[in-house]
Amino acid sequence: MEAGFQCAGCGEWNLTTVDESAGRTQTYVEDCQVCCKPNLLCIEYDVSADEYFVTAVLE
């Protein structure tokens, strides 16, 4: 499933693919597609909204 996150370094929006089989709560690092800074993504699935919410902080 595709989800988006705002880079914690430059503020640009990025798209990422969430592995739905990995559970409702996930954490992994992904580089920003614009500035290449590593972002620690914290992903949580919201059952009522039927979507993933992604927050990013610089690693």
C-alpha positions as CSV (number, residue, x, y, z in Angstrom):
1,M,0.0,0.0,0.0
2,E,1.3,3.5,-0.8
3,A,1.6,6.1,1.9
4,G,3.3,9.5,2.1
5,F,5.6,11.2,4.5
6,Q,7.0,14.7,4.9
7,C,10.8,14.7,5.1
8,A,12.0,15.8,8.6
9,G,15.0,17.5,7.0
10,C,13.8,19.5,3.9
11,G,10.0,19.3,4.3
12,E,9.4,17.7,0.9
13,W,6.6,15.1,0.5
14,N,7.8,11.5,-0.4
15,L,5.9,8.4,-1.3
16,T,6.7,5.1,0.3
17,T,5.3,1.6,0.1
18,V,4.1,0.0,3.3
19,D,4.4,-3.7,3.7
20,E,0.9,-4.6,4.9
21,S,2.1,-8.1,6.0
22,A,4.6,-6.6,8.5
23,G,1.9,-5.6,11.0
24,R,-0.1,-2.5,12.2
25,T,3.0,-0.8,13.7
26,Q,6.3,-0.6,11.8
27,T,9.5,1.4,12.1
28,Y,12.2,1.6,9.4
29,V,14.6,4.1,7.8
30,E,14.0,5.5,4.3
31,D,16.1,8.2,2.6
32,C,14.3,11.4,1.3
33,Q,13.8,11.2,-2.4
34,V,14.8,14.9,-2.7
35,C,17.6,15.7,-0.1
36,C,18.7,12.1,0.6
37,K,18.7,12.5,4.4
38,P,17.7,9.4,6.3
39,N,14.2,9.5,7.9
40,L,13.1,7.2,10.6
41,L,9.5,6.4,9.7
42,C,7.0,5.4,12.4
43,I,4.0,3.8,10.7
44,E,0.7,2.9,12.4
45,Y,-2.4,1.5,10.8
46,D,-5.7,3.2,11.7
47,V,-8.5,0.6,11.5
48,S,-11.3,3.2,11.4
49,A,-9.7,5.2,8.6
50,D,-8.4,2.0,6.8
51,E,-5.1,3.7,6.1
52,Y,-1.5,4.0,7.4
53,F,-0.3,7.1,9.1
54,V,3.4,7.9,8.7
55,T,5.5,10.2,10.9
56,A,9.2,11.0,10.1
57,V,12.1,12.1,12.2
58,L,15.7,12.5,11.1
59,E,17.9,9.5,12.0
